[in-house]
Amino acid sequence: MMDAPDTQDRLTELETRLAFTEDLLDTLNQTVIRQQAQLELLQEQLRLLNQRLQDAQSDAPRTLRDEIPPHY
């Protein structure tokens, strides 16, 4: 059978690992929350840019000069 000090050492090791695991989980959760906020901001900016691009394309009259590739 195991003696009490060995059991106590194992319990201490498990508690230490649990504490580190909980800290890591909290850190990862905060990272995911921050990245989600960044994603939402980028999606909104992309939506606004897309809307501006569509507005600019529909308002501007097309000329033959617009059709010429830039290297000519």
N, C-alpha and C positions, 0 to 999 in steps of 0.2 A: 504494500500500500504506500501511497505517497505521504510524505510527512508535511506538516503544516507550513514550514518555510518555503518548500517548493510550490505548494498550492498558492501561497501568498505572492510569491514571485510571478507566477503565471497570471494571477488575477491583476497584479500591478501592471504587467506587460499588456494585458488585454485592455485595461482602462486607459493606458497611455495611447495605445493604437486607436481606441475609440475616440479619444479627445482629438488626436491628429486628423482622424477621418471626418469628424464633425466640423473641424476648422476648415478642412479642404472643401467639404461640401458647401459650407457657407461662402467660401471664396468663389467657388464655381457658380453658385447661385447668383452672387453679385455680378459676376462677369456676364452671365447670361442676361440678367436684367439690363445691364449697361449696353450690351450688344443689341438687345431688342429695341431699346430706345434709339440707338444709332440707326438701326435698320428702318424703323418707322420714320425717322427724320429724312433719311436718304430716299425712301420711297415717296415721301411727300415732295421733296425737292425734284425728283425725277418726274413725278406727275405734273408739277408746275412747269418744268422745262419742256416737257412734251406738249403741254397745252400752249405754251408760248410759241413753240416751233410750229404747231398746227395753225395758230392764229397768224403768224408771220407768213406762212406759205399760202394761206388762203387769201390774205390781203394784198400781197405783192403781185403785180402783173408780171407775167413771164415774158421775157424778151429772148430774141435769138442769141444775144450775148450770154445769157444764162446757160444756154445749151452747149456753148463751146468749151471744150476741156481747157483747163488752166495752162497747159503747156503750149498752146497755140498762140 
